[in-house]
Amino acid sequence: MLNFIGAAVGIALGLWVARKRGGNRLDLAHYATIFGIVGFILGAFAMLVIPAPG
């Protein structure tokens, strides 16, 4: 589940960074994709490191 949360946060962060840099729609899509992939990988790694509650 953390990997999907990481992907969503990465997409939002990518859109925010691209908008702040004054990018067009293609830049927005590119930044969102790359940040989403990085967020997904970081979330998957966090699921391996952080123990499950309970």
Secondary structure, 3 states (H helix, E strand, C coil): CHHHHHHHHHHHHHHHHHHHCCCCHHHHHHHHHHHHHHHHHHHHHHHHHCCCCC
